[in-house]
Amino acid sequence: MNAISDIGAGVGLLERLRIRAGHHTGPTAGLAPGNVQANLVILPRALAHDFLRFAQANPKPCPVLAVGDPGDPTLPGLARDLDIRTDLPRYRVWRDGVLVDEPTDIKALWRDDLVSFPIGCSFSFEQALIEDGIEIRHISCDANVPMYRTNIPTVPAGPFHGPLVVSMRPMKPADAIRAIQITSRFPAVHGAPVHIGLPEAIGIADINAPDYGDPVPIRPGELPVFWACGVTPQAVIAAVRPAFCITHAPGAMLITDLRNTSLAAL
């Protein structure tokens, strides 16, 4: 993992402290520009090895940035001052595959056998798109990115299996081509798109009714561009139904101290 920069540490800690204090409980798109954000899966140690194998078999939706030690809420490779129990705006608690709560901290639920998996997030490559002059519609609309379950299966590993989830950003064709070029340099945060146009071809019946996040307008002459999404584990959890699991709420990410540029391929 790349070293934490002083700039990233200052920006990241400021936002985490705001979140830790309960001052921000919504989506994190656009926060801490330039810092890596992460999806989150927390599982009991008994399932951690199989989930890591699942993530390795599905690197597009599940690019693992780090693996926590059992029972340890810190992730020193991602930030100098981080508590995984308090530093996300909102969590999801799953029991037997059913979503049962969406708390703003999980201190009361923490156990000595829990293992944290921060997973790369597309919010990281969005900064590179913005710097190239490409509009990110959900940021312009102050909304959460729209996400959809697809008919594309993931590669199973152990008990883990389920559908690929994608995030969508509408773009003009020329911008879509440029976005492919830019995001291909960020394999640790989902990389290039997995599909462009024709949402019905990947099982999306209504582009205006996302399964997660908010709908955003697609203007005349624009194409929906789809990236593999770190919410995929939540669709897998619903399919596999583990006894206990914690994830981030869609769009409410962990802000790390790493800089997006540290993840760019040369």
Buried (B, 14 or more C-beta within 10 A) or exposed (E): BEEBBEEBBEBBBEBBEBBBEEEBEBBBBBBBEBBBBBBBBBBBBEBBEBBBBBBEBBBBBBBBBBBBEBEEBBBBBBBEBBBBBBBBBBBBBBEEBEBEEEBBBBEEBBEEEBBBBBBBBBBBBBBBBBEEEBBBBBBEEEBBBBBBBBEBEBEBBBBBBBBBBBBBBBBBEEBBEBBBEBBEBBBBBBBBBBBBEEBEEBBBEEBEEBBBBBBBEBEEEBBBBBBBBBBBBBBBBBBBEBEBBBBBBBBBBBBBBBBBBBBBEE
